[in-house]
Amino acid sequence: MPRYRLSDPAKADIAALLRTSETMHGAEARIRYRALLTAAMRRIAAEPLGLSTVDRSELSAGVRCFHIRHSRNESREAKVGDPVHVIFYRALSPGLIEIVRVLHERMEASRHVGLL
């Protein structure tokens, strides 16, 4: 069974974005967004080279990214209207993916991912 693990920066990214989501949109929105993030991370673990992923090895060796909007239909909660985050990840071994960062789509990835 494919697995994923979160780096410390990714854990901090997720905690911050969920706090912001709750502050701006309420507790229910936080729950929906967390479910969407979980669905996206499960999809990445199952299909790390899937059609909706992008090679970003210019940032760091082996790094790929996935915009969470591609998992809107996979979440167990109500849909998120306009998801705005991108998951950066890399394969550590067959069946194990490391989520490196979770960044807002407008953030310059090279300022955050290349620092690993």
N, C-alpha and C positions, 0 to 999 in steps of 0.2 A: 504494500500500500504506500503510495507516495506521501511524503511528509514535508512540512516546512517548519522552519524556526525563524524567530525574529532576532535581528541584531539589536543591541542596546539603542542605537540611534533610531531604528525603526519603531521600537517600543515607545520611545519618547515622542516620535512623530505622531503615532496613533493616539497616544494619550492627549496630546495637545490638540489634534484636530477634532477629537471627540468632545473635548471640553468646549472648543469653539462652536461646534455644531449644536451642543446643548444650549449654550449661551445665546446663540443667534436664532435657533429654530425650535428649541424645547427638547424635553426628555424623549419624546416619541421619535423625533428626528434622529437623535443620538442612537437609539436602538436600531432604527432602520439603516443608518449609515454603518454601524458596526457590523450588522448582518451582511451588508453589501461587501464590506472589506473582507470579512471571513469567506464569503462565497468566492471572491476574486482570488484570495490566497489559496484556497482549495483548488481552484481551476488552474492556477499557475503550477501548483505541485503536481497535478495530474497531467498537464500539458505544457511543460516549460518552454517548448519550442512551437507553441500553437500559433495559428494564423494571426491572431490579434496581438502577438508580442513583437517587440522590436529589439534588434541587436543594438546595444549601446556600449560596445566594448571600447569605444573611444574614451569613455569615462573611466573605466577600470576593466581589467581583463575578465571576460566572461559575463559581464553585466548585461541584462536585458530589462525591458520595461513592459508594463501592461497598464493601460488606462482602465480604471475600475468600471467605467460606463459599459464595458463589454460584458459585464456579469450582472447587469440589472435584472435579467430574467431568471437568474439562478438563486437569488436571495430568497430566504424563507419569509421575510417580512414584506410589508408593502413597499412598493417601488420608491426609489429616491429619484426625484425629478431631474436634477442636473448634477450628477457626481463630478467632482473637480480634482480628483487625486490620481496620481500615477504611482504604481508600485515598481520599485527597482529591486531586482533580485539576481541571484546567480546560483548555479548548481554546485553543490559541494561534493556530491557523490551521486551515483545513480539512485534515484528515489528520495533524495534529500535536497531541498531548496532552501537557501537563506534569503529572507526578505531583508534587503540592505537598508532601504529608506522608503518612506511613503511621503511623497511631496505634492504640493499643490501644482496643478498643471502650468501655472504661470511662473513657477520658480525656475531659476536657471540651474539645471541638474548638475552641471559641471562644478558649481560652487559647493555642492553638498555630497555628491556621490564620489567624485574623484578624490576626495580626502580620505578614503578608506585605506 
